[in-house]
Structure formats: structure tokens, C-alpha cells
Amino acid sequence: MPPISWSNDTYYLKRVLPLARKHKVIHFNKTDARLSNNGIPVHLQMLRCRVNFEALRFTPQIEALGRKLISTLQRSGEFVVLHLRYEMDMLSFSGCTHGCSDKETEELTRMRYAYPWWKEKEIDSESKRLQGLCPLTPEEIALVLKALGFSKDTLIYIASGEIYGGERRLAALKAAYPNLVSASSFYYFHLQCSLRQVFIFSALSNNRLERKNCYLPMNCGHSRTIRPRWQHWTTWFR
């Protein structure tokens, strides 16, 4: 069954739970973030995170390889996982074009209009940015890391997809933090975020992997997660 988009917890309790009790098994499709961004109470968010981590497992071989890689990295000292939400689809969907050229802004706008299920088309980028609803640019993230006291030799992993603007947009961040490495696969990103020393969000995102990471800090008292109030940072950057 395809669950109704933007459903809250009542929909699942009243409609889905009775079906689960009757049929024992329900096949969901397109359930990626159906609950994570719908304002459900914290205790249900924690339960959702716990279920995700109990139900989703990699094969033992992949788990072993991943932990071996992370162990090797940890021997070189502490490292930071930076969830840099600056992919093309993120910027296009949000309408956040700060720091983009006119050509890039046009490209992002065309992409937004090409997806009919993206309801918001006309977006005031600056207004949205001042509300703290835009991801910080890679250049701004470099300033944030400095402000938080991370030294220049800190090992930083960018856990995200392809950064829009490529090397040009990463230049300032690389200049500030030369030990910058991008994640090379979905699994590596996921495992890094689970075993990190510090995890930093660069945007207020509904991304399901970002939300899943709440399980470890909230339920296991794991390492530090930093999620600043970006609207304050944006004002300071001005």
C-alpha cells in the first residue's frame, strides 16, 4: 500500500495498525521519510529511530569491513563527519541560490519546474535564507568549523552526494581544512555517521539518513551531534 504523504502518527495508528494486526505483514512503498518530517512527538521519533536501527542491517561481512576501515581512521586521531547538504536537487527543491552564479540559478530553477510533485516553484531565496531554511554554503561551513574551534589539521569527511559547483565551491573549505575527504559510497556514509566522534548538520533537512542518526545519540548516549540554529548564523554572516 502507498501511505498518504505527509501523514501524521494518527494515520498510522488508525489506518495502518489495524491492517498490520489483521494481515501480520504490510508492504509499504515510498515510505522514505513519511513520519520523520511530520511533527510527531519526540518519544515516537525515538521509537522510529530505534525500529530503523533494529530492522535495517548490513551483512556481517560488510559490517566487519566497515568497522575495520573506521578503526583504521580512528587510529590517526579524531575526525568529523560533515553532512554538507549542498547537492543540486537540495538547492533546486529549496530554492536556495546564495553564492550561485546567474547560470546556476537558472539551472536550479529549471530543475524545480521539471518536477511537478515539487509544489513550491516561486521561491525568494534570500527570505528563506534569513529564516534559517537554507543550507549553509561550503564557504560558510568553513567559518562555522573555525568558530567551533576545530583546528586546521582536523580530518573531515563530507558525507553527502556530489556538491553543486564542484571543486570551485569546495575551494574555500579545502583551503581552511586540507584534510578533507568525501564519502565514496552510501554504506561508508552511513557507518561514518554512526561511529563518528562529531557529526555536524549543515542544513535543516528532512533527509531520512540524517534523522535515523538520532537513534544513537538519543538512545545510546553516543558521540556529540551538533545542530546549530542556522537562522542565527545566517544573520551573523550578513
C-alpha positions as CSV (number, residue, x, y, z in Angstrom):
1,M,0.0,0.0,0.0
2,P,1.2,3.5,-0.7
3,P,0.8,5.5,2.5
4,I,-0.6,9.0,2.2
5,S,2.1,11.6,2.0
6,W,2.6,14.0,5.0
7,S,0.6,11.7,7.3
8,N,0.9,12.1,11.0
9,D,1.0,9.5,13.7
10,T,-2.8,9.3,13.8
11,Y,-3.0,8.0,10.3
12,Y,-0.6,5.1,11.1
13,L,-2.4,4.3,14.4
14,K,-5.9,4.4,13.0
15,R,-5.4,3.1,9.4
16,V,-2.2,1.2,9.3
17,L,-2.0,-0.5,12.7
18,P,-5.4,-2.4,12.2
19,L,-4.2,-3.7,8.8
20,A,-0.9,-4.8,10.4
21,R,-2.8,-6.7,13.1
22,K,-5.1,-8.3,10.5
23,H,-2.6,-9.3,7.9
24,K,0.6,-9.5,10.0
25,V,2.7,-8.1,7.2
26,I,2.3,-4.9,5.2
27,H,4.3,-3.9,2.2
28,F,4.9,-0.2,2.1
29,N,6.3,1.6,-0.9
30,K,7.7,5.1,-0.9
31,T,7.9,5.4,2.9
32,D,11.3,7.1,2.9
33,A,10.6,10.0,5.3
34,R,6.8,9.8,5.7
35,L,7.0,10.2,9.5
36,S,10.3,11.9,10.1
37,N,9.1,15.3,8.9
38,N,5.5,15.3,10.1
39,G,5.8,16.8,13.5
40,I,5.4,13.6,15.5
41,P,6.2,13.7,19.3
42,V,9.8,13.1,20.4
43,H,9.0,9.8,22.0
44,L,7.7,8.5,18.7
45,Q,10.7,9.9,16.8
46,M,12.9,7.9,19.2
47,L,10.8,4.8,18.7
48,R,11.0,5.2,14.9
49,C,14.8,5.6,15.1
50,R,15.1,2.5,17.3
51,V,13.0,0.5,14.9
52,N,15.0,1.6,11.9
53,F,18.3,0.5,13.5
54,E,16.9,-2.7,14.8
55,A,15.3,-3.7,11.5
56,L,17.9,-2.5,9.0
57,R,21.1,-4.5,9.0
58,F,24.1,-4.9,6.7
59,T,25.6,-8.3,6.1
60,P,28.2,-9.4,8.7
61,Q,30.9,-9.2,6.0
62,I,30.1,-5.6,5.2
63,E,29.8,-4.7,8.9
64,A,33.2,-6.2,9.6
65,L,34.8,-4.4,6.7
66,G,33.3,-1.1,7.6
67,R,34.4,-1.3,11.2
68,K,37.9,-2.2,10.1
69,L,38.0,0.9,7.9
70,I,36.7,3.1,10.7
71,S,39.1,1.6,13.2
72,T,42.0,2.5,10.8
73,L,40.7,6.1,10.5
74,Q,40.4,6.5,14.3
75,R,44.0,5.5,14.8
76,S,45.0,8.7,13.1
77,G,43.1,10.8,15.6
78,E,39.7,12.3,15.9
79,F,37.6,13.0,12.8
80,V,34.5,15.0,12.0
81,V,31.7,13.8,9.7
82,L,30.1,16.8,8.0
83,H,26.7,16.3,6.4
84,L,27.1,19.0,3.8
85,R,23.7,19.3,2.2
86,Y,24.7,21.1,-1.0
87,E,23.6,18.8,-3.8
88,M,21.9,20.1,-6.9
89,D,18.5,18.6,-6.0
90,M,18.6,20.0,-2.5
91,L,19.3,23.6,-3.7
92,S,16.8,23.3,-6.5
93,F,14.0,22.0,-4.2
94,S,14.7,24.6,-1.5
95,G,15.2,27.5,-3.9
96,C,18.4,28.4,-2.0
97,T,20.8,30.0,-4.5
98,H,23.0,32.1,-2.3
99,G,26.5,32.1,-3.8
100,C,25.4,30.6,-7.1
101,S,26.0,32.3,-10.4
102,D,23.1,33.5,-12.6
103,K,23.6,30.5,-14.8
104,E,23.5,28.1,-11.9
105,T,20.4,29.9,-10.5
106,E,18.6,29.4,-13.9
107,E,19.7,25.7,-13.9
108,L,18.3,25.1,-10.4
109,T,15.0,26.9,-11.3
110,R,14.6,24.8,-14.5
111,M,15.1,21.6,-12.4
112,R,12.5,22.7,-9.9
113,Y,9.9,23.3,-12.6
114,A,10.7,20.0,-14.2
115,Y,9.4,18.1,-11.1
116,P,5.6,18.6,-10.9
117,W,5.4,17.0,-7.5
118,W,7.6,19.7,-6.1
119,K,4.8,22.1,-5.2
120,E,6.7,25.3,-4.4
121,K,8.0,26.9,-7.6
122,E,8.5,30.6,-7.0
123,I,10.9,31.0,-4.1
124,D,12.6,34.0,-2.6
125,S,16.0,32.7,-1.8
126,E,17.1,35.5,0.5
127,S,13.9,35.4,2.6
128,K,14.2,31.7,3.0
129,R,17.8,32.0,4.0
130,L,17.1,34.6,6.7
131,Q,14.6,32.2,8.2
132,G,17.3,29.6,8.6
133,L,15.8,27.3,6.0
134,C,18.7,27.2,3.6
135,P,21.8,25.0,3.9
136,L,25.0,26.9,4.7
137,T,27.3,27.2,1.7
138,P,30.7,25.3,1.9
139,E,32.4,28.7,2.4
140,E,30.2,29.4,5.4
141,I,30.7,25.9,6.8
142,A,34.5,26.7,6.9
143,L,33.7,29.7,9.1
144,V,31.5,27.6,11.3
145,L,34.1,25.0,11.9
146,K,36.7,27.6,12.8
147,A,34.2,29.3,15.2
148,L,33.6,25.9,16.8
149,G,37.3,25.6,17.4
150,F,38.3,22.8,15.0
151,S,42.0,23.1,14.1
152,K,43.2,23.2,10.5
153,D,44.6,19.7,10.7
154,T,41.2,18.2,11.7
155,L,40.2,15.2,9.5
156,I,36.9,16.0,7.9
157,Y,34.6,13.6,6.0
158,I,32.0,15.1,3.7
159,A,29.0,12.7,4.0
160,S,26.8,13.8,1.1
161,G,26.3,13.4,-2.6
162,E,28.0,15.5,-5.3
163,I,28.5,19.1,-4.2
164,Y,26.9,21.5,-6.6
165,G,29.5,23.7,-8.2
166,G,32.2,21.0,-7.7
167,E,35.7,22.0,-6.7
168,R,35.0,25.7,-7.1
169,R,32.6,25.6,-4.2
170,L,34.8,23.4,-2.1
171,A,37.9,25.6,-2.6
172,A,37.5,27.7,0.5
173,L,36.6,24.8,2.7
174,K,39.6,22.8,1.4
175,A,41.9,25.8,2.0
176,A,40.7,26.1,5.6
177,Y,40.8,22.3,6.2
178,P,43.2,20.5,3.8
179,N,42.4,17.0,5.3
180,L,39.1,16.9,3.6
181,V,37.7,13.6,2.2
182,S,34.4,12.8,0.5
183,A,32.5,9.7,1.3
184,S,32.6,7.2,-1.6
185,S,29.5,5.1,-1.0
186,F,26.2,5.0,0.7
187,Y,27.3,2.5,3.3
188,Y,30.5,4.3,4.1
189,F,28.5,7.5,4.8
190,H,26.0,5.6,6.9
191,L,28.7,3.8,9.0
192,Q,30.7,7.0,9.4
193,C,27.7,8.9,10.8
194,S,27.1,6.0,13.2
195,L,30.7,5.8,14.5
196,R,31.8,9.4,14.3
197,Q,33.4,11.5,17.0
198,V,31.4,14.5,15.9
199,F,28.5,14.8,13.5
200,I,27.6,18.3,12.1
201,F,24.5,19.1,10.0
202,S,24.8,21.9,7.5
203,A,21.1,22.3,6.9
204,L,17.6,21.8,8.4
205,S,16.8,18.7,6.4
206,N,14.2,16.0,6.3
207,N,16.7,13.6,4.9
208,R,15.9,10.1,6.3
209,L,19.6,9.2,7.0
210,E,20.1,12.4,8.9
211,R,17.1,11.6,11.0
212,K,18.0,8.0,11.5
213,N,21.2,9.1,13.2
214,C,19.1,10.4,16.1
215,Y,18.9,6.8,17.4
216,L,22.5,6.6,18.6
217,P,22.8,10.0,20.3
218,M,19.2,9.8,21.8
219,N,19.1,6.2,22.9
220,C,22.7,5.1,23.3
221,G,24.3,8.3,24.6
222,H,26.8,8.1,21.7
223,S,29.1,10.9,20.5
224,R,28.3,14.5,20.0
225,T,25.9,15.7,17.4
226,I,26.0,19.4,16.5
227,R,22.9,21.0,15.0
228,P,23.2,24.8,15.3
229,R,20.3,27.3,14.9
230,W,21.2,28.3,11.3
231,Q,19.0,31.4,11.2
232,H,21.3,33.0,13.8
233,W,24.4,32.0,11.9
234,T,22.9,33.4,8.7
235,T,22.3,36.7,10.3
236,W,25.9,36.9,11.5
237,F,27.2,36.1,8.1
238,R,25.4,39.1,6.7
